[in-house]
Amino acid sequence: MYENYQQSVFELNGFQGTVIHPKNPKKDKRYIWRTEFLGAFDWVDQELLRRGWYLVNYKISDQFGAPAAVERMYSFQQYLEQKFQMCKKAVLFGFSRGGLYAVNYAAAYPDKVEKIYLDAPVLDIFSWPAGYGRGCGSGTDWEMCKKLYQVTEGQKDTEENPIHKVHTLIEHQIPVILVAGDADTVVPFPENGKQLYADYMYAKAPIHLIVKPGVGHHPHSLEQPDAIADWIEADPSL
């Protein structure tokens, strides 16, 4: 994976960190941060690497963006700034359950996030993995998730649920691009991304939506990535 690029792989607080270096890096050292699933459906990642962006990942899987994971993410970002002189704000890529990490992190540290790209994102843990709504859920993942969020049996909501943190992103005017299939039965769009989109639209906050008609949870992203990559690179004030 990314064999044609220089990579820095290291351990930080017991977890693997990865920095993939572009061949012609931007002077400001802007970077995209895959919160989960590094290398999966990575057309946009590859395009931005080609354009001079760094690509990073901190492999803290099976933590579902819970509070402890958010603090580990902050330590990782501090390390990136100190060791690699990365710029002070990240562009977060939250694919599927990676959306939990992206939204909760941006809500906790909004001054450290430039933009967010969400793709078929999980934003409500009671939609997935709990499966309390339209989706099938995942019993094994839910057992892990509810322990991390300290959810008791029969509990139907928690303040730490990322869907409740969207207002903080809006308050800080963090731009979001959202890509989703409208036939997703694993992470149903109406229970997740559509809720965020509605809140952003109501507040007239910066958001761009791309809906893929008839598409399920996979494939993620767009094989022709320019529309997403151009949005990420664009000045949000324009």
N, C-alpha and C positions, 0 to 999 in steps of 0.2 A: 504494500500500500504506500503510495507516494514515493516509490523507489527512486524516481528521478529528481527528488528534492533532498537537500540537506535536512536532517532531522536531529533534534535534540530531545532525547528521552531520559527522564530522570525520576527519582522517587522523592516525593514531598509528603511528609507526615503519613507515610505508609501507603500512599497511593501514587499511581503512575501519572506523570505529566508528560505531555508531548508538545513540542513546538516544531512546526514544519515551516522552513524558511523559503520564501520565494526567491527566484533566481535574480530578479531585479527589484529589490525591496523599495517601497516608498520611503522617503526621507522621514516622514512622521511616524513610521512604524505602526500603522494601523493594522488591526488584526480582527479576525473572526474567531469566535469561540464556540465550537461544537460542544454543547453541554452533554450530549449522548450520541452514540452511534457514529463515531468517527469513521469516515469512509463510505457510509451508506448513502446511496442516492446523492452523490456529492458533485453534481454538475455545477452548482453555484460555487462551491468551495474551490473546485478546480479552476473555474473561470477567474475568481478573485485572486487565487495564487498566481495565475498567469499575469494578472494586472498589478502584482506587486504587494499583495496583502499577505500577512502571516496567518497561519491557521494553527489554532491551539486546541488542546483537549486535556481535561483532568478527569481521569477514569475513576469516578466515585459512583459506580453503577449500583442499582438496587437501593438507592437512598431517596428517590422520588421527590427531590427538591425540598425535603423536610428541613427544619431549622438547623440541625447539625450540619447538613450538607451545605447550606448557604454559608455558614461560617468557614467551612473548609474551602469553598470556592473563593471567598475573600482572601484567604491566606495565599491561595494559588495566584490570584491576580496581583497581589502585592509582590510575590516572588517574580512574576513576569516583568514587573516594572523595575525591580532592583537588579535582577540577573541579566535580563535581555533588553532593558531600557525601552520596553514597549510604551506606547502612548497611554494616557491616563484613562481612556474609556474604551470599552470593548463593544463590538457588535455581536450580540448573542444569537446563536442558531439553536432554536428549540424544536427539534423534530420529535413527534409523538410524545412519549413520556418526558422527553427533554424539555417540553414546554413547561413542566412543573418547575424545573430548575431555573429556566430563563425568567419566568415571571416572578417567582419568589425572590430570586437574586436581585432583579431590577427594582423590586419594591423595597428591599432591604438596603440597597446601595444605589439609588438612582443616579447619583453623581458619577458613578463608575461605568455607566452604560450609555452608549451613543445611540444605538438603534437595536431593534429586535426583529429577527426573521423567524416566524412561527410557521410550522408546516404540519398539518393534521395534528395540532397540539393537544395533549391532555392538559386541561386547566382545572378540572374538577375531579378530585380523587374519588368522589362518590359516584361519578359517571364511570370512570375507569381508574383503578382496577376494581372498585367495589361492585360495579355492575348494577347499581340501584335504579338506573334509568333505562334507556332504550338498548344499550349495548350489552354484550355478553359478559364483560368483565373478566377478571382472572383471579380465581380463589387464592392461588399460591402467592401472587403478587400482593393481593389485598392483605393477607396475613402479615407480610413484611411491612407494608405501607402503614397500616393502622397502628402498629407498634411504634414506628418512627414518628408518627403524628400524634401519638398518645390518644388514639381514638378507642373508645370502649365499645363493647358489643352492643349493637342496636343504635349507636349514635349516628345521626344523619348529617351532621355538619360540624365544622370547626373553623375558628377564625384564621387558622393557618392555611386553609384551603386557598390555593393560588387564585381561584376565580374571585375571591374577595379582596385580592390585592391590586386588582386592575385599576382601582381609583387612584392609587399612588402613582402608577405609571402615567395616568392621565394628568394628575396634578403637576407632574414634572415634564409633561409634554414629550415623553419618549416615543419617537416614531416607531410604528409597527407595520410590517408587511406580513400578511396572513394568506397562506395558500392551503386549500383544503378541498377534498372531494365531497360532493354532496350525497354520495351513496356509502359513506363510511359507517359500517355497522360495528366496528371495534371501538372507535372513539367518535361517537356521534357528533357531527358538527353543531347541531342545535344546542347541545348541552355543554359545548366547550368553546371552540373558536367563535361561533356566532354570538355568544354572550359577550365576549370581549369586544367584538366588532360593534355590537349594538351600543355598548357603553361608550366606546370611542366616538361613534357617530353622534350620539346624543350630546356629548360634550364638545363636539367639533374639534376633537383632537386628531393629530396626524396619523392616518391609517390608510393602507392600500390593500384591497381584498382581491384575490384571484381564486375563483371557485371553478373546480374542474367537474363539469357535468358528468354524471354517471360513474365517477371514479370512487373507489373505496379507500381504505386506509393506505394501501399501496397501489401504485408507486408514489413515493414522495417526490416533491420538487417538480421541476420542468427540465426536460432534456435539452431544450433551448433556453439557457439560463440568463440571457442578456437582460430581460425585463427585470428580473430580481436583482441581478448584479448592478445594473444601472441605478436602480432605486437605492440600493445600499450606498453606492458611491456619491449619489446626488446630495447637494447642499439642501438640508431640510427647510431652510428659510426661503428657498426659491419656489 
